[in-house]
C-alpha cells in the first residue's frame, strides 16, 4: 500500500470536511456523503491508492451523479403532483 498517497488523501479528506462548514446543512450532508463514498473507493482499492488528481476527479463525478439523481427525484415528484392535480 502506498502510504504517502494514503496520507495525502486522508489529509485532503480532512481538509474538505473542515471547509464544508461554508455550505448549508443539506448541501454539507450531500458533500460529506460524496466524500465518504469516494474515500471508500480510494482507500479500499487494494492494488493502488489513487493520486490526489484522481481523487478530486472521482469526487466531482460522484457529486455530479448525486445532483443528477436529486434532480430526477425532484422531477418525478413534480410529475406525480401534476398528475394528481389533474385528477382533482
Secondary structure, DSSP 8 states (H G I E B T S, - for coil): --HHHHHHHHHHHHHHHHHGGGS-HHHHHHHHHHHHHHHHHHHS-SS----HHHHHHHHHHHHHHHHHHHHHHHHHHHHHHHHHHHH-
